Amino acid sequence: MDKSRYFKFTTGVIGYPILFVLIIWFVFWFEVRFGYDFNHYGVFPRTLKGLRGVLFSPLIHGDLAHLWHNTLPLLILSISLFFFYPNNAWRVLLLGTFFTGVLTWFLGREANHIGASGVIYMLFGFLFFKGIIAKYYRLIALSFGVVFIYGSMIWYTLPVDPKISWEGHLSGLIVGVSLAFFIKKGVVVEPKKYYWESSDYNPEEDEFLKHFDENGNFIETFSEKELEEEMEIIYKIETTIKDDAEKED
């Protein structure tokens, strides 16, 4: 039985997302502590120099509020990715981050687009649509959970605030949805099956079920040999007690 096909918790499920969060906080701390400004390393659309932001922009945040608003969604969504899609988590994360940055480079306004929000929208799009496509109840429940918690994010894929990179959000959502449709092999992990869920399971041969009748009432059955052994044990106990009593008299 290939245990890798089943949902299971590993240290990476929590460890990698925490590492991502620590990295973006460290970059922000470094900027504040040493007086650097990395904003110019963001995605600047349709310029050769601006392509470096495809790699660096998810690590850079404008202020503490920007960083904090991205921390929890990044942590929760990436944990969900690594737990429910362990076989493709790194593929989704790396390809999603790369293509989100590239699409932002094509679609964005002439400004430095920074922050991990594009990656967050990519994770949101992938987790929601992949769960629906997979038609597996745990993943569908995850999809609805994601929408319940982060459904309001969809409004920020529109130009509702000039200070927000809605182009990066929209790019991330498009890339996440695309990956949900195109990544198929090894995506859905099977839940662990118990022996009674196997196709060759025969309830009549189940030793546990033999202790119950057809109405579900508990019964106990003994073979003739077991009954004889039990009666012999009881007899020996009674004999021993009687002998001890005679000795005392």
Backbone as a ProteinNet text record, in pm:
[ID]
protein_1_A
[PRIMARY]
MDKSRYFKFTTGVIGYPILFVLIIWFVFWFEVRFGYDFNHYGVFPRTLKGLRGVLFSPLIHGDLAHLWHNTLPLLILSISLFFFYPNNAWRVLLLGTFFTGVLTWFLGREANHIGASGVIYMLFGFLFFKGIIAKYYRLIALSFGVVFIYGSMIWYTLPVDPKISWEGHLSGLIVGVSLAFFIKKGVVVEPKKYYWESSDYNPEEDEFLKHFDENGNFIETFSEKELEEEMEIIYKIETTIKDDAEKED
[TERTIARY]
83.7	0	87.5	63.4	142.7	85	151.3	100.9	112.4	193.5	210.1	83.6	-12	-134.6	-237	-208.8	-307.3	-274.1	-379.3	-357.7	-275.1	-173.1	-96.2	-26.9	-11.7	52.7	202.4	279.1	424.7	472.3	597.2	650.9	653	664.3	666.4	535	424.7	293.1	289.5	350.2	357.8	490.9	597.1	731.5	755.7	718.8	743.5	664.1	533.8	459.8	517.5	557.5	617.9	747.8	824.7	949.4	920.8	817.1	782	751.9	672.8	633.4	756.1	842.8	963.2	1052.4	1060.2	1144.7	1093.1	960.2	909.1	918.2	904.8	921.6	1068.8	1157.8	1300.1	1339.6	1289	1319.7	1269.1	1148.4	1093.5	1176.2	1212.9	1296.8	1431.5	1489.3	1617.4	1607	1497.1	1475.5	1466.7	1388.4	1368.3	1495.9	1561.1	1678.3	1795.4	1818.2	1935.4	1901.6	1776.3	1737.5	1735.9	1708.9	1700.9	1557.1	1544.2	1413.4	1421.5	1354.3	1360.6	1244.7	1166.2	1047.7	1081.7	1200.9	1238.4	1270.8	1270.7	1288.9	1156.7	1047	918.3	902.8	788.9	758.6	724.1	805.5	774.2	738.2	610.7	561.6	632.3	652.9	700.6	835.8	919.3	1058.6	1147	1262.5	1351.3	1396.3	1424.9	1468.4	1356.8	1234.6	1121.2	1092.7	1154.9	1133.8	1194.8	1289.3	1348.9	1245.7	1142.6	1037.2	958.7	966.1	899.8	950.5	1078.1	1138.4	1133.7	1153.3	1172.5	1046.5	950.8	836.5	756	737.7	661.1	724.7	853.9	924.3	919.8	872.8	882.8	744.8	738.6	612.3	635	534.3	549.7	552.1	471	466.5	420.8	412.4	377.5	235	142	3.7	-4.6	67.6	71.2	125.4	231.7	293.5	199	135.1	46.7	-75.2	-132.9	-251	-220.2	-94.5	-56.2	-9.5	26.1	86.1	-10.9	-125.9	-220.5	-274.5	-319.8	-366.4	-257.8	-135.5	-25.7	-1	-4.9	19.7	-89.8	-214.5	-327.3	-340.7	-332.2	-352.1	-236.1	-115.8	-2.3	-2.7	-48.2	-64.1	-166.3	-277	-379.7	-323	-241.9	-182.3	-92.7	-5.4	90.8	24.3	-88.4	-155	-242.5	-323.7	-419.3	-361.9	-255.1	-196.2	-44.2	0.6	144.4	225.4	164	238.2	268.4	191.9	209.2	225.4	245.4	251.2	362.4	481.4	593.7	575	519.2	494.7	396.8	288.9	189.8	251	326.4	382.7	484.3	575.9	681.5	629.2	553	496.8	397.6	316.7	217.2	280.9	383.8	453.3	518.3	582.5	651.8	554	450.1	357.2	270.2	246.1	175.3	257.7	387	474.8	484.1	493.6	503.4	376	260.8	133.9	114.7	158.3	153.7	242.9	355.9	448.4	381.7	295.8	225	106.1	32.3	-95.3	-88.2	14	16	36.8	1.2	30.3	179.5	224.2	366.2	394.8	421.5	452.6	519.1	581.7	642.9	535.6	513.6	414.2	486.2	455	524.3	423.1	474.7	390.6	357.9	320.1	287.1	140.4	66.4	-77.4	-107.7	-23.4	-43.9	-35.2	59.7	74.3	-46.7	-96	-213.7	-334.8	-354.8	-466.9	-448.7	-325	-298.8	-337.2	-298.5	-334.2	-485.2	-547.4	-692.9	-762.5	-721.6	-783	-760.8	-640	-610.1	-689.4	-686.9	-752.2	-902.9	-962.9	-1107.5	-1147.8	-1089.8	-1133.7	-1086.4	-969.6	-922.7	-1013	-1060.2	-1150.1	-1280	-1332.7	-1456.1	-1432	-1321.8	-1290.4	-1268.5	-1203.2	-1170.5	-1294.5	-1402.3	-1528.1	-1506.2	-1420.2	-1395.8	-1440.8	-1518.8	-1590.8	-1497.8	-1381.7	-1291.3	-1236.7	-1206.2	-1150.9	-1259.5	-1381.8	-1493.1	-1518.3	-1511.9	-1527.6	-1417.8	-1295.9	-1185.9	-1215.7	-1269.3	-1301.6	-1401	-1506	-1606.2	-1550.7	-1461.1	-1396.2	-1311.4	-1239	-1156.5	-1242.8	-1353.8	-1443.3	-1505.7	-1543.3	-1605.9	-1511.2	-1383.1	-1286.5	-1235	-1206.8	-1139.6	-1219.6	-1348.5	-1429.7	-1433.4	-1423	-1427.4	-1305.7	-1202.6	-1082.3	-1111.7	-1218.4	-1246.9	-1266.4	-1314.1	-1337.8	-1208	-1099	-971.6	-898.4	-967.6	-915.6	-967.4	-1041.6	-1094.2	-1028.5	-1023.9	-955.8	-1037.3	-1055.1	-1133.9	-1049.1	-918.3	-829	-700.8	-668.7	-548.9	-418.2	-422	-300.6	-275.7	-374.2	-363.9	-334.7	-243.2	-209.8	-315.6	-429	-534.7	-490.8	-396.4	-344.6	-270.2	-195.4	-126.4	-224.6	-330.8	-434.3	-503.1	-541.2	-609.4	-518.4	-391.5	-295.7	-284.2	-274.1	-264.4	-387.2	-504.7	-628.1	-634.9	-599.5	-601.2	-504.8	-384.9	-284.6	-329.5	-385.1	-431.4	-541.3	-637.6	-746.4	-691.3	-598.1	-539.1	-465.6	-390.5	-319	-415.9	-529.2	-629.5	-680.1	-687.7	-736.3	-625.2	-503.7	-397.4	-316.6	-304.4	-230.1	-327.7	-309.9	-404.2	-337.4	-220.5	-156.8	-113.2	-157.9	-114.1	-163.7	-268.3	-314.6	-396.3	-495.9	-587.5	-529.6	-508.5	-457.3	-575.4	-566.6	-675.5	-673.8	-790.3	-793.9	-756.8	-700.7	-663	-787.2	-783.7	-897.8	-874.6	-978.8	-974.1	-1006.2	-976.4	-990	-1134.4	-1230.3	-1370.1	-1419.3	-1333.8	-1369.6	-1312.9	-1235.9	-1175.7	-1281.5	-1255	-1352.1	-1371.8	-1271.5	-1282	-1325.7	-1377.7	-1418.9	-1547	-1548.7	-1664.8	-1708.5	-1822.7	-1865.8	-1890.9	-1921.5	-1947.9	-1821.6	-1705	-1579	-1514.9	-1580.9	-1527.9	-1544.9	-1433.8	-1438.3	-1513.7	-1504.9	-1574.8	-1725.5	-1771.2	-1914.3	-1979.2	-1900	-1955.1	-2012.1	-1975.6	-2026.4	-2160.7	-2221.2	-2349.1	-2445.6	-2575.3	-2674.8	-2720.1	-2818.8	-2862.4	-2930	-2971.4	-3035.3	-2937	-2811.4	-2709.7	-2693.4	-2757.5	-2745.3	-2618.9	-2554.2	-2429.5	-2458.8	-2388	-2400	-2260.2	-2252.4	-2122.1	-2136.8	-2052.3	-2058.4	-1928	-1943	-1826	-1834.2	-1722	-1717.4	-1730	-1759	-1773.1	-1643.6	-1532.3	-1403.4	-1383.2	-1419.6	-1405.8	-1497	-1619.6	-1712.7	-1660.7	-1602.2	-1547.6	-1432.2	-1345.6	-1233.1	-1281.2	-1384.9	-1438.1	-1499.8	-1575	-1637.5	-1531.9	-1423.8	-1317.1	-1250.2	-1231.3	-1168.4	-1256.7	-1385.9	-1479.3	-1478.3	-1475.1	-1473	-1347.8	-1235.3	-1109.4	-1110.4	-1168.2	-1175.5	-1261.4	-1376.8	-1466.3	-1401.2	-1329.3	-1262	-1155.9	-1081.9	-975.8	-1033	-1143.3	-1206.9	-1257.5	-1317.3	-1370	-1258.2	-1145.6	-1029.4	-975	-965.9	-913.4	-1003	-1133.4	-1227.4	-1214.4	-1194.2	-1179.9	-1054.2	-947.2	-820.5	-835.2	-909.9	-927.7	-1005.9	-1103	-1179.8	-1091.3
-119.5	0	124.8	214.3	336.3	442.9	463	557.9	702.3	729.8	866.8	918.5	827.4	870	926.1	918.3	955.9	1090.7	1157.7	1280.9	1249.3	1325	1306.2	1436.3	1455.4	1576.9	1553.5	1648.1	1644.7	1778.9	1783.4	1908.9	2017.6	1977.2	2075.1	2148.4	2085.1	2148.4	2280.4	2281.2	2402.8	2474.8	2396.5	2454.1	2545.4	2501.7	2584.2	2714.5	2712.1	2839	2935.2	2881.8	2968.6	3027.9	2948	2998	3112.1	3097.5	3204.1	3333.8	3321.2	3438.8	3501.5	3418.2	3470.9	3545.3	3496.6	3561.9	3701.7	3715	3848.1	3943.8	3890.7	3976.3	4015.1	3923.7	3955.6	4064	4054.3	4156.6	4292.5	4296.7	4423.2	4476.7	4387.8	4429.2	4484.5	4420.6	4464.1	4604.7	4630.8	4764.5	4870.2	4840.2	4936.2	4953.1	4843.2	4846.9	4918.2	4898.5	4954.7	5066	5107.3	5223.3	5199.9	5077.4	5048.1	5060	5081.9	5084.4	4995.3	4880	4782.6	4795	4900.9	4913.2	4910.8	4960.9	4965.6	4826.4	4724	4586.8	4517.9	4594.5	4538.7	4519.7	4466.7	4447.7	4583.8	4626.9	4750	4708.4	4719.8	4660.6	4709.1	4613.1	4634.6	4705.3	4680.5	4724.3	4605	4596.3	4483.9	4479.2	4596	4604	4561.9	4589.3	4557.6	4410.2	4326.5	4182.1	4120.3	4188.7	4131.9	4122.3	4204.7	4200.2	4070.3	3995.2	3864.9	3775.5	3786.6	3707.7	3777.4	3910.9	3982.1	4046.9	4080.6	4158.6	4090.5	3956.1	3896.4	3913.7	3946.7	3961.2	4103.4	4198.2	4340	4395.2	4474	4535.1	4681.3	4763	4906.8	4954.2	4894.4	4934.4	4816.5	4839.6	4731.9	4682	4772.7	4732.3	4641.7	4678.2	4597.4	4457.4	4452.1	4324.7	4239.2	4299.5	4226	4170.9	4250.3	4206.7	4087.3	4072.5	3959.5	3837.8	3857.3	3749	3634.3	3662.2	3555.5	3481.5	3553.5	3480.2	3391.9	3443.8	3363.6	3239.4	3254.6	3142.3	3036.1	3079.7	2985.4	2915.3	2991.3	2932.3	2840.4	2876.4	2789.8	2662	2670.1	2549	2455.8	2512.8	2433.3	2368.2	2442.4	2388.4	2269.3	2283.2	2176.9	2055.5	2074.3	1959.4	1884.2	1956.5	1891.1	1856.5	1923.2	1895.8	1877.3	1784.6	1770.4	1731.8	1658.2	1613.3	1725.4	1832.6	1942.4	2078.4	2079.9	2207.7	2298	2241.6	2323.8	2366.4	2279.2	2314.4	2430.8	2422.2	2529.8	2659.4	2649.9	2769.7	2838	2760.5	2818.4	2867.3	2780.5	2822.2	2935.9	2927.2	3030.9	3165.4	3166.3	3292	3350.7	3265.1	3313.4	3373.4	3300.1	3347.2	3463.1	3469.9	3586.2	3712.7	3702.9	3817.7	3855.6	3754.6	3781.4	3847.2	3794.7	3852.4	3993.4	4017.7	4154.6	4246.9	4196.3	4274.3	4314.9	4229	4259.6	4353.4	4332.5	4401.6	4527.8	4539.1	4643.7	4784.7	4878.5	5019.7	5044.9	5158	5193.5	5238.2	5141.1	5164.2	5037.7	5047.7	4931.1	4851.8	4731	4644.8	4551.9	4565.8	4488.8	4416.9	4318.6	4249.7	4107.2	4027.6	3886.2	3865.3	3974	3960	3887.1	3904.9	3832.1	3682.2	3639.2	3497	3448.8	3533.1	3497.9	3475.7	3564.6	3548.6	3424.9	3392.8	3272.1	3148.1	3144.9	3033.6	3024.5	3139.7	3144.2	3084	3125.9	3076	2927.5	2881	2738.9	2653.7	2689.4	2607.8	2601.2	2712.6	2712.4	2627.7	2655.4	2587.4	2442.6	2413.5	2274.7	2185.8	2237.2	2159.9	2127.5	2223.2	2200.6	2100.9	2117.7	2029.2	1886	1869.4	1735.9	1656.1	1724.1	1659.2	1564	1604.9	1527.4	1611.7	1551.2	1630.5	1709.8	1656.8	1731.5	1855.1	1839.6	1951.4	2053.3	2006	2098.5	2178.4	2111.2	2180.9	2285	2250	2346.2	2465.7	2441	2548.9	2646.9	2592.7	2680	2751.2	2684.1	2749.1	2866.7	2847.7	2955.7	3074.2	3045	3153	3223.9	3145.7	3205	3301.9	3264	3347.8	3461.7	3431.6	3529.7	3569.5	3539.9	3571	3718.4	3804.6	3948.8	3997.5	3913.7	3951.2	3975.2	3916	3923.8	4066.5	4154	4293.7	4366.5	4320.4	4388.6	4341.8	4262.9	4236.4	4341.5	4437.5	4549.3	4678.4	4779.7	4905.5	4989.3	4935.9	5007.3	5103.6	5083.1	5169	5189.4	5314.2	5338.8	5300.3	5285.7	5250.8	5099.8	5024.2	4878.4	4826.1	4730	4670	4566.4	4615.4	4522.9	4436.3	4488.7	4409.2	4284.8	4301.9	4187.8	4086.9	4138.9	4050.2	3972.2	4044.3	3979.8	3878	3911.9	3818.8	3691.6	3708.6	3592.1	3503.5	3565.1	3487.7	3410.3	3476.9	3410.8	3292.5	3313.4	3206.8	3091.3	3120.7	3016.3	2931.2	2995.8	2923.2	2838.4	2893.7	2819.1	2694.5	2709.5	2594.1	2488	2531.2	2435.4	2346.6	2401.5	2323.9	2243.8	2298.1	2234.2	2131.8	2148.3	2051.3	1943.7	1824.6	1715.8	1595.4	1557.8	1435.7	1446.3	1351.1	1342.9	1454.2	1525.2	1638.4	1593.7	1510.2	1472.9	1355.7	1376	1272	1195.5	1063.2	981.7	977.5	977.5	959.2	815.8	794	660.4	573.8	452.6	362.6	254.6	225.2	116.5	-15.1	-126.7	-256.1	-284.8	-231.9	-258.6	-174.4	-79.6	0.3	-56.6	-164.5	-224.4	-300.1	-315.4	-377.9	-526.4	-593.9	-737.6	-767.6	-667.5	-687.2	-770.1	-872.9	-958.7	-949.1	-886.4	-868.5	-999.2	-1105.2	-1233.6	-1294.9	-1250.8	-1303.8	-1211.5	-1102	-1005.9	-1060.8	-1080.6	-1138.2	-1048.5	-919.1	-826	-834.1	-837	-839.3	-970.9	-1074.5	-1203.1	-1197	-1091.7	-1075.1	-1003	-975.9	-906.6	-986.5	-980	-1047.1	-955.4	-1001.4	-923.2	-792.8	-781	-657.3	-563.2	-600.6	-515.3	-537.7	-640.1	-669.7	-750.3	-716.1	-784	-924.7	-1021.5	-1159.5	-1213.6	-1316	-1378.5	-1527.2	-1581.3	-1724	-1791.9	-1913.3	-1991.2	-2127.8	-2178.7	-2316.6	-2411.5	-2538.9	-2636.8	-2650.1	-2641.8	-2652.1	-2536.8	-2412.2	-2294.8	-2305	-2358.8	-2374.2	-2474.8	-2585.6	-2686.1	-2630.2	-2550	-2489.4	-2392.6	-2315.4	-2217.9	-2289.1	-2398.5	-2473.6	-2538.5	-2582.9	-2646.5	-2545.8	-2427.2	-2321.7	-2286.5	-2275.3	-2243.1	-2354.6	-2478	-2593.1	-2592.1	-2561.8	-2559.8	-2450.3	-2337.9	-2226.7	-2264.9	-2326.4	-2366.9	-2473.3	-2565.6	-2670.9	-2613.1	-2518.3	-2454.5	-2381.8	-2313	-2238.9	-2335	-2448.9	-2547.1	-2610.3	-2643	-2702.6	-2608	-2479.6	-2380.6	-2367.8	-2376.9	-2365.4	-2484.2	-2606.9	-2725	-2720.8	-2664.7	-2652	-2560.5	-2453.2	-2356.5	-2418.7	-2507	-2574.3	-2672.3
0	0	0	-91.5	-102.9	-10.2	105.6	204.5	158.6	57.2	7.4	-58.9	-87.1	-154	-56	73.7	172.9	236.4	286.8	361.3	485	510	632.1	669.1	798.2	847.4	855.9	803	813.5	866.3	908.3	960.8	854.4	727.1	619.1	601.6	640.8	627.6	703.9	821.3	902.5	880.6	866.1	861	742.5	621.5	503.8	505.8	536.3	544.9	648.9	763.4	865	812.8	739.8	680.6	583.5	499.1	404.8	479.2	585.7	663	730.7	785	850.8	751.9	629.2	528.5	496.4	472.9	437.8	557	678.6	796.5	815.1	784.5	796.4	696.4	573.9	472.6	518.1	573.3	621.1	738.7	830.2	943.8	895.1	796.5	742.5	684.2	612.7	555.9	665.7	767.7	876.6	958.5	989.5	1077.3	1013	883.9	818.3	719.8	716.8	636.8	486.8	443.7	300.4	250.9	122.6	58.1	-65.9	-58	-166.2	-264.8	-253.9	-339	-488.5	-521.4	-662.6	-718.7	-630.9	-676.8	-709.3	-706.4	-741.2	-891.5	-930.5	-1073.3	-1133.5	-1229.5	-1303	-1445.5	-1480	-1605.8	-1731.8	-1819.8	-1956.5	-1964	-1864.6	-1870.5	-1837.4	-1899.1	-1875.3	-1729.4	-1674.2	-1535	-1439.4	-1480.2	-1394.1	-1381.5	-1466.8	-1459.3	-1333.7	-1272.8	-1150.7	-1038.6	-1049	-949.3	-950.2	-1060.3	-1065.9	-952.9	-919.8	-812.9	-677.6	-677	-550.7	-493.6	-577.5	-529.3	-418.2	-417.7	-307.4	-170	-167.5	-39.7	14.5	-65.6	-31.1	2.2	112.1	153.6	190.4	160	175.9	319.5	405.7	546.2	630.3	761.3	853.2	829.9	800.5	775.8	652.5	548.1	426.6	456.4	535.1	570.4	655.1	754.1	842.9	768.5	679.5	605	513.2	475.2	390.2	469.1	595.9	674.1	699.5	757.3	791.5	668.9	564.5	445.8	384.3	377.9	322.1	406.2	536.6	626.5	614.4	621.7	621.1	486	377.8	245.3	206.2	244.5	210.8	295.3	419.7	500.9	436	390	322	196.6	123.3	1	31.9	130.9	160.6	225.1	292.4	353.1	253.2	177.6	89.5	-47.8	-88	-220	-207.5	-123.1	-98.1	-221.1	-313.7	-431.7	-529.4	-522.7	-618.1	-551.9	-420.4	-348.7	-401	-415.9	-462	-607.4	-687.5	-827.5	-837.8	-760.6	-761.6	-710.5	-602.7	-541.5	-633.1	-690.4	-772.7	-908.3	-975.5	-1104.6	-1086	-981.4	-955.9	-928.1	-845.5	-814	-938.3	-1016.5	-1136.7	-1237.7	-1271.2	-1373.8	-1325	-1195.1	-1140.7	-1162.5	-1135.5	-1158.4	-1305	-1392.7	-1536.6	-1588.3	-1545.9	-1592.5	-1539.2	-1417	-1362.3	-1444.5	-1488.3	-1570.5	-1702.6	-1756.2	-1880.5	-1858.1	-1749.2	-1730.7	-1645.5	-1564.5	-1462.4	-1513.1	-1425	-1451.6	-1436.9	-1481.4	-1470.1	-1327.4	-1244.3	-1102.8	-1050.1	-933.7	-872.5	-797.5	-842.8	-780.2	-682.7	-554.4	-450.3	-361.9	-285.8	-188.5	-229.2	-128.9	-151.1	-185.3	-203.3	-226.9	-357.9	-459.5	-584.6	-563	-480	-447.3	-367.7	-278.7	-198.4	-288.1	-385	-477.4	-565.2	-597.4	-674.3	-594.1	-466.2	-379.3	-360.2	-343.3	-328.5	-450.7	-569.2	-692.1	-710.1	-680.7	-698.3	-599.6	-471.8	-370	-390.5	-428.9	-447.8	-567.9	-683	-804.3	-810.3	-752.9	-756.1	-671.9	-559.5	-476.4	-547.2	-623.6	-699	-812.5	-881.7	-994.6	-947.5	-833	-783.4	-743.6	-708.1	-667.4	-550.1	-459.4	-339	-220.2	-130.9	-30.6	60.6	97.2	183.9	113.2	-13.4	-89.1	-122.7	-143.9	-165.3	-38.4	76.2	204	221.3	180.5	185.4	96.5	-22.5	-115.1	-53.7	5.7	66.9	190.2	261.2	374.3	329.6	220.8	165.9	124.6	58.3	14.8	134.7	235.4	354.1	423.3	431.5	502.3	415.7	288.2	203	79.2	79	-38.5	-73.9	25.7	-0.7	-78.3	-86.3	-160.6	-308.4	-357.8	-501	-547	-455.9	-495.1	-527.1	-469.7	-490.1	-615.7	-697.2	-831.5	-929.9	-878.8	-957.1	-909	-993.7	-955.6	-857.2	-736.3	-635	-552.9	-553.5	-475.9	-556.3	-590.7	-672.4	-603.1	-469.6	-395.5	-394.4	-439.2	-436.9	-577.5	-585.2	-714.1	-750.9	-800.8	-840.3	-958.7	-1037.6	-1148.9	-1098.3	-988.1	-928.9	-871.3	-808.7	-754.6	-866.6	-971.2	-1083.8	-1150.9	-1164.5	-1225.1	-1141.9	-1009.7	-922.4	-931.3	-936	-945.1	-1076.9	-1186.1	-1317.2	-1319.7	-1267.4	-1266.2	-1177.5	-1058.8	-968.5	-1029.5	-1093.4	-1158.7	-1273.1	-1348.6	-1460.8	-1411.7	-1302.6	-1248.4	-1197.4	-1143.8	-1095.6	-1208.5	-1328.9	-1443.6	-1510.6	-1512.8	-1591	-1511.8	-1380.3	-1300.1	-1255	-1307.5	-1280	-1215.4	-1263.5	-1217.8	-1071.5	-991.3	-851.9	-763.5	-805.7	-727.2	-607.2	-631.6	-524.7	-446.2	-317.4	-230.5	-172.7	-176.4	-126.8	26.1	88.3	233.9	268	385.1	426.8	442	385.1	391	496.4	571.8	668.6	598.4	663.6	596	556.5	634.1	598.8	480.8	435.1	319	189.3	199.1	80.2	0	-128.1	-217.7	-188.9	-131.5	-105	38.3	108.9	248.1	254.7	339.3	358.1	503.8	532.2	672	745	671.3	735.8	794.6	746.1	796.3	899.6	930.3	1026.2	1167.9	1238.4	1372.2	1470	1451.8	1541.8	1521.9	1396.3	1368.1	1409.2	1426.2	1468.6	1610.1	1684	1820.2	1823.9	1707	1700.8	1613.5	1651.5	1568.5	1456.1	1377	1261	1299.2	1427	1473.8	1542.6	1543.6	1605.2	1753.9	1810.4	1953.5	1980	2089.3	2123.3	2174.5	2122.7	2167.3	2189.3	2273	2296.1	2271.5	2191.8	2158.7	2199	2249.5	2288.5	2222.6	2187.6	2138.7	2257.5	2230.8	2338.1	2419	2350.5	2419.8	2515.7	2471	2556.7	2678	2658.9	2770.5	2872.5	2823.8	2913.4	2995.7	2929.5	3000.3	3107.1	3075.2	3171	3291.3	3264.4	3372.2	3461.1	3398.5	3475.4	3567.2	3520.8	3600.5	3720.1	3698.6	3806.1	3911.5	3863.5	3955	4041.7	3982	4056.1	4160.9	4128.8	4224.4	4344.2	4317.4	4425.2	4513.8	4451.2	4526.4	4618.7	4569.9	4648.3	4768.3	4749.1	4858.4	4965.9	4920.9	5014.6	5096.2	5030.3	5101.1	5204.9	5171.8	5267.4	5388.2	5366.3	5478.2	5573	5519.3	5601.6	5686	5630.4	5702	5822.7	5804.2	5914	6029.1	5996.7	6101.9	6179.9
[MASK]
+++++++++++++++++++++++++++++++++++++++++++++++++++++++++++++++++++++++++++++++++++++++++++++++++++++++++++++++++++++++++++++++++++++++++++++++++++++++++++++++++++++++++++++++++++++++++++++++++++++++++++++++++++++++++++++++++++++++++++++++++++++++++

